[in-house]
């Protein structure tokens, strides 16, 4: 299969390439990067793809054609040169491309919960309907895997798990947390945006929305529990009162491998119970993780609020990483953005407009704050 990787220079993109390189059935024909030119050139030299996308000038080996034009990228991805696409990009820019690709029969491996949430505002993204859609979040992968074994009529509820991030037991002032501290996750290695969202637990609120869309479940049937060791990735409550859980070590490469046609367990590692000793569970602390509960509230409102919230959160995370606000201020900024009436989108173009309304409103609130590290 000829595949493309969007966002290949990010942490997850690197892991996707590592898995693909071990799959004889896969031919990597297109890589894409957006800011890290050095990393993209390294990948081009190593994997020798036919195409590489970079939005500005880039000099590469003659065997690879450099694409800087969005319409040309879209033409290649939708045409016969590419048979499957890995989405390891976040944000709103690739939303129109995603909606065009999902209408094809090409497999789409999705690691962007934001794109799924935004698209889910105006179209049916259920995996039952979209057989070519594969979720790469570890929790949604776990649910996807277990729901293949269970009759849907037996399912009562879904549980997403959260590690709690690096500050679940933090007793100090959240405003003392630096970006460097927030980017040090105890169990997972991830990109900057999702790692900060994990520190605030906003990501779990977004994952609840994603799960509701792709599994076709009411939000009331989806919950989040803290599982500190990140060994249990999801649980399914059955109507007979029992629970089914998926356990594995926290390694995204095994998740990616599980979606490969050959299903070769190249990066699998057995769970060693003698090393784990115990598994701990808890519920998110409301006083510390207000952002998570705000995300749950906007999920219940629907009608544009999830999209607006995604845009506002993007602005907050960016500002925190740039040291313009404190980590502890993110929930109050997000809450402030929700004081305005939000229009309900009916088209992908309107979804993008609502996203930027949220982003711009949060940016305005952030400018009103003055902090000193």
N, C-alpha and C positions, 0 to 999 in steps of 0.2 A: 504494500500500500504506500502511495506517495503522500507524505504528510507535510504540513507546515506548522511551525511553532511561533505563535505571536507572544512576544515578551520573553524571548529566549535568553536575554542577558540577566534577567532577575534570578533570585534564588530558586524558585520553583522551576523556572525555565531551564536552568542548569540541570536540575534533577530529571526533568522530562527528557532532555537530550541524553543524559546518562542511561536512562532506561531504553530509549529508542535505539541507541548504539549497540545494545545487546540483542535486538530483535531482528532476526534475518528477514522477517516479512515486511519490514519498514524501510522506506527510502526517504530520507530527509531532503526535501526539494526547496524549502523556503524557511529562512530565519528572519526574525524581525527584532530590532532594538530601537530605542527611542532617545536615550541620552548617553548610554555607555558605549561609545564608539570603539574604545580599546577592546572591551570584552567581545563585542560583535565581530571585530576583525579576527580575534583569536578563534572564535567559533567558526567563522568562515574558512579559515586556514585549516582547521581540524576536520570539519565535516564536509567541506566542498559542496555546498548546496548550489542548485542551479540559479536560485534567486535569493536576494537579501533585501529587506526593507529597512531604510533608515531615512528619517525625514529631512536630512540635510546632506551635503556633499560627503561622499565616502569613497576612498580609493581601495579597491580590493583586487584579488587575483582575477585574471581575465576569464577564468572558468565560471565565475559568479556574476550574474547581472544585478546591478544595484538599482533598486526601485526607490524613488523618493516621492512618487506621486500616488495619492490615496486611491484615485480611480483606477490606476494601473494595478495596484495591489488587489483591489476588489475584483478586477477582471481575471487575474491569475487564480485567486482563491475560488472564485465561482466557476472557472473554466475547468478543462480536462487535465491541466497540469497538476492539480492538487485533489486528492481523494479524501482527505481527512484533516481537521484543524484542531490544534491544541490552543486553547485560550488561557494564557497566563498573564493577562493584562487586566487592570482594574479601571474604574471610571466609566465615562460616558461616551468617549470618542468612537469606540468600536461597536456601539449599540446598533446603528443601522446595518452594518456589515453582518453582525450576528443574526439579526432578524431575517436577512436574505439567505444566509447559510443554513439556518434551521429549516427553511422551507425546502431545502434540497434533501437528498438521502445521504449526504456525506456525514460521517461520524464527527461529532463535536465533543471534545473533552474539555469541560468547563471548570476553570479554577477561579473564575470571577463571579463572586456572589452578587456584586453590584450590578453587573450586566443582566444577570438572571432576574434580580428584583425589578430592575427598570423595565425589562421586556415583559415581565409577568404582570405589570400594571395594565397592559392592553392586549395581551394574547395568552392563550392556554399553553403553558409550558410543562404540563404533566408528562412524566416519563412514559406513561402508558400510551399517550398519544404520539409523543415525539421519541420514537424508538432509536433515533440517531443521536440522542443527547445523553452524555455520561458525566455525572458530577464528580469533580476531583477533590472536593472538601472531604477530609477523612471521615467526618461524622455522616455526611450524606452518602458517601461511598458505603459505609457500614450499614446504613438503613437500606440502601439500594440492594445490597447483597442479601440481607436478611429477608427483605420483602419478596425476593425471588423464591424463597423457600416456604413462605407462609401464605396461606389463603387470606386474602384481604378481609374477608368476612370475620376472621378470627381476631383482627387487630383492634385494640381498644385505644391505644395512645402511643406516641413516639417520644423518646427522650434523647435529646442531644446532650453530650457531655462537654464540660469545660474544665480546663486545668485550673482556672482561677487566675492564671497569669502570674507574673512575678510579685504581685503586691496583694495577694489574697489575704495574707496574714500580716500585712503592713500595719503597724500601729502608729506610725508617725504622720506628719502632715503630707498629704498628697502633693502639695505644692513644692515640696522639697525633692520631688522625683525629677531627675534630669532625663533628656531624651536618651542618653547612653544607658541609663538604668532601665528605662522602659523597653529598649530594644533588646534587652537580655532576657529572653524567655527561658523558663526553667526546663521545658521539655521539647520544644520544637524550634527549628530554625526556619524562619519565614522572612518575607519581605517587610519593609519598614511599616507600611500602612496597616497591614493585618496584625503586625506585632503590637503596635500601639493600640489598635482596636481590641486586641486580646487583653491588654493591660487595663483597659476601661470596661471590658466585657461587652462593649457595643457590638463586637463581632457576633456574639451569641444571639443578640436580638435580631441582627441581620440574617443569621443562619436559620432562625425560626421562620422568618418570612420566606426565605429560599425553600425551606422544607415544605412549607404550606403550598407553595406554587408547584414544585416539581413532583410532590407525592400526592397532590390533590386532596390534602387533609385540611380540615378546619383548624384555625389557630388554637382553639380551645383544646384540641387533641394533641398539642405539641408542647413539651416542657423542656426545661434545662436543669441539669444537676451538675454540681461541681464534682469532678472525679480527678483528684489532684495528680495522680500518677500518669494520666493520659494512656492508660492501658485499655480501659473500656471506652470505646469510641461512640457507641450509641446503644440504646436499649429499646425494645418494643414490648409494651405491656399488652397482654392478651386478655380476651374477655373472660377467660377462666381464672384470672387472677395471677397467672404466672408471668414471668419475664424472660425474654430472650435477649442475650447480649452478645456483642462481638468484641473479642479481646485480641489485641496485637500490640507489638511494640510501636512507639511513635516514629514512623519512618515513611515519608510520603512516597518514596520509591516503590514500596510494596503496594501502595494504593494505585499508583500509576500502572504498575506491572499487571495488576489484576484486571485492567480494562483492555489489555493487549489481546489480539486475536488468538495468539498461541497460549495465552494465560500461563506463561512460563514464570514460576515463582523465583526469579533470579535473585531478588533482594530480600526474600522472606527470611525471618528469624523466628524460631520458636519462642514462645513465652516461657521463661524459666521461673517457676513459682517459688523456688528456693531463694531466688534473689529478690523477688517482689515482696515477700513476707506478708504485706497487707494492702488492701485497697480501701481508700477513704472516700466518703461521700458527704455532700453538704448542698445547701441551696445558696444561690448568690445573695450576698449581704446587701440589702436594699440601701442602707445608708452610705455604703462605699461605692456601689456600682449603679448609681442613678441612671447612667447612660443606657444600661441594659434594659431597665424598666421603661425608659422613654421609648426605646426601640420597640418594645412590646406594645406600647400604647399606639404608636403610629401604625404598627402592623394591624391592629384591630380597626383603626379608622379607614385604612386603605385609601382609595380615591385620591391618589397623588401624594399622600403623606410619606409613604416609604421612599419614594423617589426624592422628594424634598429633603428628607432626613439624610439620605445618602449624600446628597450634595453638601449639606451643612456639615456633616461629619468629615468629608474630604477636606473642607476648608479648615476645620478645627485641628485635624491631625497634621496638616501641612504647617499650620501656625505653631503648633507645639514643637514640631521638629525644627522649626526656624527660631524657636525660643521667643515667640511673640505672646504666648499664653502659657500658663501652667497646666499640668495634666489635670489637676483638680478643678480647673475652670471649664474643661470641655463639657461636662454635663450641663452647667448653667448656661453656657452659650447655646447648646443644642435646645435647651428648654426655652430660651429666649426667642429662638427662631420660630418656634411653634405657636407663638402668640398671634401670628398673622393667619388670615384665611388663605387656604391653599387651593388653587384651581385643580379640578380633576382632569387628567389628560385622557384624550381619546385616540391619539396617534403617537407614533414614535417621535415625531418632531415636537409634539407637545410635551412628551415625557422629558426630552432633552431640555426644553424651556423650563419645566418645573425643577429639574435638577439644578440648573444654574440659578434659579430663584433662591433655592436653599443655600447654595454655595455663596452667592453674593450677600444674602442676608446675614449669614454667619460671619463673613468677612467684615461687614459693616460693624457688627457687634464687637468683633475682635479689635478693630481699630480704636474703639472707645475705651479700651483697657490699656493701662500702662503698667508694665511689670519690670522688675529688676532681678536678675538671677544672682 
